[in-house]
Amino acid sequence: MTLPQTLSFAVIILMMAAFIWGRLRYDLVAALSLLAAVAVGVVPFEEAFSGFSDDIVIIVGSALLVSAGVARSGIMEFALQRYAPGVTSVRAQLALLVVTVAILSAFVKNIGALAIMIPIAFQFARRSGVSPSTFLMPMAFASLLGGLMTQIGTSPNVVVSRLREELTGTSFTMFDFTPVGLALTAAGCVFLTLFYFLVPARERNDNGLNAALAIENYSAEARITATSTVAGKPLSALLRISAGEAAITAILRAGGLRIAPLPDAILHEDDIVLIEGG
């Protein structure tokens, strides 16, 4: 084996060891690995960042930005709280989560779609008194299946489309994957909803103070003060802090004015926020 090959394998092995170690963020590990490859001469200096000019990198990065925007807006929590408040059975909750994740995965990155819905899954698990694993593993499968439906749903679809364009001059269109992907997704969602009991239930044994103080259902109100971190910010900022553990039912303003809890509603000083949790 030549010296450049040895150095290449060394950089890759060290990068994988850093990923497994988990003490550094994955993006920092990737950047340090690239710099190490440049330092030892494996990657030419003038080509170190040439990959960022590839359309695939831009498409995948843009999809992740869209996913993060949707997750931070609080729109999914608001939509489910408003349009599906009566979903109480485990099977109905699972069907709602699985279908929603699958549809979202077709239009944003499947990993991002899963991240958006995880807080809602934990909220459903607390309400139904079941292990969160009942929802999480089927949601993970649904995100993989939903990503098959469109060109941007998952990174391999983007890569294959780009490769086809290089070989034939014509790439796949947005919905060329849909006939096969939709059939697989529909069959998978039905299976996951009907046979969710096959997922092993993993319970967390927590006998500490948090468990002793846990309350299944409660109502509360909070007043926005001048020093509050959410004063002057939209309601979505408060929804992000709650992480799906509480629902905002209304905002009361001075003079008794009742404001609908829309994610873009601006919170003002002396506003009273009505909260329900469970």
C-alpha positions in Angstrom: 0.0 0.0 0.0 1.3 3.4 -1.0 1.8 6.3 1.5 -1.2 8.3 0.2 -3.4 5.2 0.6 -2.1 4.7 4.1 -2.8 8.3 5.1 -6.2 8.1 3.6 -7.2 5.1 5.6 -5.7 6.7 8.7 -7.8 9.8 8.3 -11.0 7.7 7.7 -10.3 5.5 10.7 -9.7 8.5 13.0 -12.9 10.1 11.7 -15.0 7.0 12.4 -13.4 6.7 15.8 -14.4 10.3 16.6 -18.0 9.6 15.4 -18.2 6.6 17.7 -16.6 8.5 20.6 -19.4 11.0 20.3 -17.8 13.8 22.3 -17.5 16.1 19.3 -20.4 17.3 17.1 -20.6 15.4 13.9 -20.2 18.5 11.7 -17.1 19.5 13.7 -15.7 16.0 13.2 -16.3 16.2 9.4 -14.6 19.6 9.1 -11.6 18.5 11.2 -11.3 15.3 9.1 -11.3 17.4 5.9 -8.6 19.7 7.3 -6.6 16.7 8.4 -6.8 15.3 4.9 -5.6 18.6 3.5 -2.8 18.8 6.1 -1.3 15.3 5.2 -1.7 16.0 1.5 -4.4 13.4 0.7 -6.8 16.2 -0.6 -5.3 19.0 -2.7 -5.6 22.4 -1.1 -7.3 23.9 -4.1 -10.0 21.2 -4.2 -10.7 21.0 -0.4 -14.0 22.8 -0.7 -15.0 22.0 -4.3 -17.7 19.7 -3.1 -19.8 22.6 -1.9 -20.3 23.6 -5.6 -22.2 20.4 -6.3 -25.9 20.8 -6.7 -26.6 17.7 -4.4 -24.9 19.4 -1.5 -27.0 22.5 -1.9 -30.3 20.5 -2.3 -29.6 18.4 0.8 -28.6 21.5 2.8 -31.7 23.4 1.7 -33.9 20.5 2.7 -32.4 20.4 6.1 -33.0 24.2 6.5 -36.6 23.7 5.5 -37.0 20.9 8.0 -35.5 23.0 10.8 -37.7 26.0 9.9 -40.8 23.8 10.1 -39.7 22.3 13.4 -39.0 25.6 15.0 -42.2 27.3 13.8 -44.4 25.1 16.0 -46.9 24.8 13.2 -47.1 21.0 13.5 -47.9 21.1 17.2 -50.5 23.7 16.6 -52.1 21.8 13.8 -52.4 18.6 15.7 -53.6 20.3 18.9 -56.3 22.1 16.9 -57.5 19.5 14.4 -56.9 16.3 16.2 -57.5 17.0 19.9 -59.8 13.9 20.4 -57.3 11.3 19.3 -57.0 9.2 22.4 -56.5 5.5 21.4 -52.9 4.3 20.9 -53.7 2.9 17.5 -55.3 6.2 16.3 -52.4 8.2 17.7 -49.9 5.9 16.0 -51.7 6.1 12.7 -51.8 9.9 12.8 -48.1 10.0 13.6 -47.0 7.5 11.0 -49.0 9.0 8.2 -47.9 12.6 9.1 -44.3 11.6 9.2 -44.5 9.7 5.9 -46.2 12.7 4.2 -43.7 15.2 5.6 -40.8 13.0 4.6 -41.8 13.3 1.0 -41.3 17.0 0.9 -38.6 17.7 3.6 -35.7 15.5 4.6 -37.0 12.3 6.2 -34.7 12.9 9.2 -36.0 16.4 9.7 -39.6 15.2 9.4 -38.9 12.6 12.2 -37.4 15.3 14.4 -40.4 17.5 13.9 -42.8 14.8 15.2 -40.8 13.3 18.0 -42.0 15.8 20.7 -45.6 15.1 19.7 -44.9 11.4 20.0 -43.7 11.8 23.6 -46.8 13.9 24.4 -49.1 11.2 23.0 -47.2 8.5 25.0 -47.7 10.4 28.3 -51.4 10.9 27.6 -51.9 7.2 26.7 -49.6 5.8 29.4 -47.5 3.8 27.0 -43.8 3.6 26.3 -42.6 6.1 23.8 -40.9 3.3 21.9 -44.4 2.2 20.8 -44.4 5.3 18.6 -40.8 6.0 17.8 -39.8 2.9 15.9 -42.8 2.9 13.6 -42.2 6.6 13.0 -38.6 5.9 12.0 -39.8 3.3 9.5 -42.5 5.7 8.2 -39.9 8.4 7.6 -37.8 6.0 5.6 -40.8 4.9 3.5 -42.1 8.5 3.0 -38.7 9.6 1.7 -39.1 7.2 -1.2 -42.1 9.1 -2.7 -40.3 12.1 -4.2 -36.9 13.1 -5.6 -36.0 15.2 -2.6 -37.4 12.9 0.1 -34.1 11.2 0.7 -30.5 11.8 -0.3 -30.1 8.6 -2.4 -33.0 9.7 -4.6 -31.1 13.0 -5.3 -27.9 11.1 -6.0 -29.5 8.6 -8.4 -31.3 11.5 -10.2 -28.0 13.3 -10.7 -26.3 10.2 -11.9 -29.1 9.5 -14.4 -28.7 13.1 -15.7 -25.0 12.5 -16.2 -25.5 9.2 -18.0 -28.6 10.0 -20.2 -28.9 13.8 -20.1 -32.2 13.7 -18.4 -32.8 13.5 -14.6 -35.7 12.1 -12.7 -38.5 14.6 -12.1 -39.9 15.4 -8.7 -42.7 12.7 -8.8 -41.1 10.0 -10.9 -40.5 8.0 -7.7 -44.1 8.4 -6.5 -45.9 5.4 -8.0 -43.6 2.9 -6.4 -42.8 4.9 -3.4 -46.5 5.7 -2.6 -47.5 2.0 -2.9 -44.7 1.0 -0.5 -45.4 3.8 1.9 -49.2 3.0 2.0 -48.5 -0.7 2.6 -45.9 0.1 5.3 -48.2 2.5 7.1 -51.0 0.0 7.3 -48.6 -2.7 8.6 -47.1 -0.4 11.2 -50.5 0.7 12.4 -52.0 -2.8 12.7 -48.9 -4.6 14.1 -47.4 -2.0 16.3 -47.5 -4.4 19.2 -44.5 -6.3 17.6 -42.3 -3.4 18.7 -40.6 -4.2 22.0 -41.9 -1.9 24.8 -39.0 -0.3 26.7 -39.8 1.4 29.9 -37.6 3.9 31.7 -37.4 3.2 35.4 -37.5 6.6 37.1 -38.3 6.6 40.8 -36.7 10.0 41.4 -38.2 13.4 42.3 -39.4 14.0 38.7 -41.5 10.9 38.8 -43.0 11.7 42.2 -44.0 15.2 41.0 -45.4 14.1 37.6 -49.0 15.2 37.0 -51.0 13.6 34.3 -53.3 16.6 33.4 -53.1 20.2 34.5 -54.1 23.7 33.5 -52.1 26.8 34.3 -51.6 30.4 33.2 -48.4 32.4 32.8 -48.0 36.2 32.6 -45.4 37.7 30.2 -43.3 40.2 32.1 -40.9 42.9 30.7 -37.9 40.6 31.5 -39.4 37.5 30.0 -37.3 35.8 27.3 -40.3 35.5 25.0 -41.6 39.1 25.4 -41.9 40.6 22.0 -41.4 37.3 20.3 -43.9 35.1 18.4 -45.7 32.3 20.2 -43.6 29.7 18.3 -40.7 30.7 20.6 -42.7 29.6 23.6 -43.8 26.4 21.9 -40.2 25.5 21.3 -39.4 25.9 25.0 -42.3 23.6 25.9 -40.9 21.0 23.5 -44.4 19.6 22.9 -45.1 19.0 26.6 -47.8 21.6 26.9 -50.5 23.1 24.7 -51.2 26.8 24.5 -55.0 27.2 24.4 -55.4 31.0 24.3 -53.7 34.4 25.0 -55.4 37.0 27.1 -54.5 40.6 26.5 -55.3 43.7 28.6 -59.0 44.6 28.5 -60.0 40.9 28.3 -59.1 40.5 24.6 -58.7 36.8 23.7 -56.1 36.1 21.0 -56.0 32.8 19.1 -52.8 30.8 19.8 -51.3 31.1 16.3 -47.6 30.4 16.1 -46.9 33.9 14.6 -48.9 35.7 17.3 -46.6 38.2 19.1 -46.4 38.0 22.9 -46.5 41.4 24.7 -45.8 42.4 28.2 -48.7 41.6 30.6 -50.2 39.0 28.2 -51.6 36.0 30.0 -50.9 32.6 28.3 -53.4 29.8 29.1 -51.6 26.4 29.2 -52.8 22.8 29.3 -50.5 19.9 29.8 -50.6 16.2 30.4 
